[in-house]
């Protein structure tokens, strides 16, 4: 059981996109294991959202740039004292394997779903509240009552077309999240601000609080500084307010 809650704030548009796609994939991985109609419906909605995200952004190009950046950074560490050469080589091999796949002109993540008539029909209806009701999409109703193993096979077929995106984003975010030395800080009256050194490219701010904490952080920032306000909202019917208490928290400034 998790004893702490992790709050993240991206400081670049690229990392913001990566976190959103990761969020969608995490949900897919949960719901795709299900066998009932409602879990399968949610899986398809999420897959469509991912493909729609890919269609509206040049995510493939952004992934290649990020992986190339990490590759150059890690390659420069080769032979440095204290560096585990075997582990470094394994990470670089993983990065290069993903880059090799992404650079292939035939790599078009999401193309299988875009060209699927069944998925297209559902996509046209999900923007309408209740638009995927059984009487609207009898073919969907028919598919949802196929044997569970048949539906699972089809959903995994659609997901496989997106795995290079999931794997590459997971690798990038893992390296970014690990590029930090955690520090313990205190926010007086629920407020904390820190300057970002000009020679440091901070990608992501992470704040860790115990699950029993009576507040949560609202993080904002840019290239030069970031600010954390700790807010209390004891009832959902009232607006959150900044706590007057001193808040102890763990801070991660991810700089890779």
C-alpha positions in Angstrom: 0.0 0.0 0.0 1.3 3.4 -0.9 2.1 5.6 2.1 2.8 8.7 0.1 1.1 10.6 -2.7 3.3 11.9 -5.6 2.3 15.2 -7.2 4.0 16.1 -10.4 4.3 19.4 -12.4 6.0 19.4 -15.8 8.0 22.5 -16.8 8.1 21.9 -20.5 5.4 21.2 -23.1 7.2 18.0 -24.1 7.1 16.4 -20.7 3.5 17.6 -20.2 2.5 15.6 -23.3 4.4 12.6 -22.1 2.7 12.6 -18.8 -0.8 12.9 -20.4 -0.1 9.9 -22.7 1.4 7.9 -19.8 -1.8 8.6 -17.8 -3.9 7.2 -20.7 -1.7 4.1 -21.1 -1.9 3.4 -17.3 -5.7 3.3 -17.6 -5.6 1.1 -20.7 -3.3 -1.4 -18.9 -5.8 -1.5 -16.0 -9.1 -1.8 -18.0 -7.8 -4.1 -20.8 -7.5 -6.9 -18.2 -11.2 -6.8 -17.7 -13.7 -9.1 -19.4 -17.0 -7.4 -18.8 -18.8 -5.0 -21.2 -18.0 -1.8 -19.2 -14.3 -2.5 -18.9 -14.1 -3.2 -22.6 -16.0 0.0 -23.5 -13.6 2.0 -21.4 -10.5 0.4 -23.0 -11.7 1.4 -26.5 -12.5 4.9 -25.4 -8.9 5.2 -24.0 -7.3 3.7 -27.1 -9.3 6.2 -29.2 -8.1 9.1 -27.0 -4.5 8.0 -27.4 -4.8 7.9 -31.2 -6.6 11.2 -31.2 -3.7 12.7 -29.1 -1.1 11.3 -31.6 -3.1 12.8 -34.5 -3.1 16.3 -33.0 0.6 16.4 -32.1 4.0 15.4 -33.6 4.6 13.1 -30.6 6.8 10.7 -32.6 9.2 13.5 -33.5 9.2 14.7 -29.9 10.0 11.2 -28.6 12.9 10.8 -31.0 14.4 14.2 -29.9 14.0 13.3 -26.2 15.6 9.8 -26.7 18.4 11.3 -28.7 19.0 13.9 -25.9 19.2 11.2 -23.3 21.5 9.0 -25.5 23.9 11.9 -25.9 23.9 12.7 -22.2 24.5 9.1 -21.2 27.1 8.4 -23.9 29.1 11.3 -22.4 29.2 9.4 -19.1 30.8 6.3 -20.6 34.2 5.7 -18.9 33.5 8.1 -16.1 34.6 7.1 -12.5 31.8 5.5 -10.5 29.6 4.8 -13.5 28.3 1.2 -13.8 29.4 0.5 -17.4 27.2 -2.6 -17.7 24.0 -0.8 -16.6 24.8 2.2 -18.7 25.3 0.0 -21.8 21.9 -1.7 -21.1 20.1 1.6 -20.9 21.8 2.9 -24.1 20.9 -0.3 -25.9 17.3 0.2 -24.8 17.2 3.8 -26.0 18.8 2.9 -29.3 16.4 0.0 -29.9 13.4 2.4 -29.4 15.0 5.0 -31.7 15.7 2.5 -34.4 12.0 1.5 -34.4 10.7 5.1 -34.4 13.1 6.2 -37.2 11.6 3.6 -39.5 9.3 5.3 -42.1 6.9 2.4 -41.7 6.5 3.2 -38.0 3.1 5.0 -37.8 1.7 4.4 -34.3 -2.1 4.3 -34.3 -2.5 3.7 -38.0 -4.1 0.3 -37.4 -6.9 1.9 -35.3 -7.3 4.9 -37.7 -7.9 2.5 -40.6 -10.3 0.2 -38.6 -13.9 0.8 -39.7 -15.3 -0.5 -36.4 -13.1 1.9 -34.3 -14.0 4.8 -36.7 -17.7 4.2 -36.1 -17.3 4.3 -32.3 -15.1 7.4 -32.5 -17.9 9.3 -34.3 -20.3 8.6 -31.5 -18.3 8.9 -28.3 -18.4 12.7 -28.3 -22.2 12.6 -28.0 -23.4 12.0 -24.4 -24.8 8.4 -24.4 -23.9 8.2 -28.1 -22.6 4.6 -27.9 -25.9 3.3 -26.6 -26.8 -0.2 -27.9 -29.5 1.1 -30.3 -27.0 3.6 -31.8 -24.3 1.0 -32.5 -25.7 -2.5 -32.8 -22.4 -3.7 -34.2 -20.7 -2.5 -31.0 -23.3 -4.3 -29.0 -22.7 -7.4 -31.1 -18.9 -7.2 -30.5 -19.3 -6.7 -26.8 -21.0 -10.0 -26.6 -18.4 -12.0 -28.4 -16.4 -14.5 -26.3 -14.1 -12.7 -23.8 -10.9 -14.3 -25.3 -11.9 -13.0 -28.8 -12.4 -9.5 -27.5 -9.1 -9.6 -25.5 -7.2 -10.7 -28.6 -8.7 -7.9 -30.7 -7.9 -5.2 -28.0 -4.3 -6.4 -27.6 -4.0 -6.3 -31.4 -5.0 -2.6 -31.4 -2.7 -1.9 -28.4 0.3 -3.5 -30.0 0.2 -0.8 -32.7 0.9 1.7 -29.9 3.5 -0.1 -27.8 6.4 1.7 -29.2 4.9 5.0 -27.9 4.2 3.5 -24.5 7.6 2.0 -24.2 9.5 5.1 -25.4 7.6 7.4 -23.1 8.0 5.1 -20.2 11.8 5.0 -20.8 12.0 8.9 -21.1 9.9 9.5 -18.0 11.8 6.9 -16.0 15.1 8.6 -16.7 13.7 12.1 -16.0 12.2 11.0 -12.7 15.5 9.3 -11.6 17.6 12.3 -12.4 17.2 13.9 -9.0 18.5 14.0 -5.5 15.5 14.1 -3.2 15.5 16.9 -0.5 13.3 17.5 2.5 11.8 21.0 2.6 9.4 23.0 4.8 6.7 25.4 3.5 6.0 28.1 6.0 2.3 29.0 6.0 1.9 26.6 3.2 4.1 28.5 0.7 7.4 27.5 -0.9 9.4 29.1 -3.7 12.7 28.1 -5.2 15.0 29.7 -7.9 16.1 27.4 -10.7 19.7 27.9 -11.6 20.2 29.3 -15.1 22.5 26.4 -16.1 20.0 23.7 -15.0 17.3 22.5 -17.3 14.7 21.4 -14.8 12.1 19.1 -16.6 9.8 18.1 -13.8 8.9 19.0 -10.2 7.7 16.2 -7.9 6.3 16.7 -4.4 5.8 13.8 -2.1 3.4 14.0 0.9 2.1 11.3 3.3 -1.4 10.1 2.4 -2.7 11.4 5.7 -1.6 14.9 5.0 -4.4 17.5 5.4 -3.4 19.4 2.3 -2.2 19.1 -1.3 0.3 21.1 -3.4 -0.5 23.4 -6.2 2.7 23.8 -8.3 3.5 26.4 -10.9 6.7 27.2 -12.5 8.8 28.2 -15.5 12.5 28.3 -16.5 13.7 30.5 -13.6 11.6 29.6 -10.6 8.8 27.5 -9.3 6.2 28.0 -6.5 4.3 25.6 -4.4 1.2 26.5 -2.5 -0.3 23.9 -0.1 -4.1 24.0 -0.1 -6.7 22.7 2.2 -10.2 21.6 1.0 -11.9 19.8 3.8 -15.2 19.7 1.9 -15.7 19.5 -1.9 -18.5 22.1 -1.7 -16.1 24.8 -0.5 -13.2 26.5 -2.3 -9.6 25.4 -1.4 -7.6 27.8 0.7 -3.9 28.0 1.5 -3.0 26.3 4.7 -1.5 28.4 7.6 0.5 25.5 8.9 4.1 24.7 8.2 4.2 21.7 5.7 7.1 19.3 5.6 7.5 17.6 2.2 10.0 15.8 0.0 11.0 17.6 -3.2 12.4 16.2 -6.4 13.8 18.6 -9.1 14.3 16.3 -12.1 17.0 17.9 -14.3 18.0 15.3 -16.9 
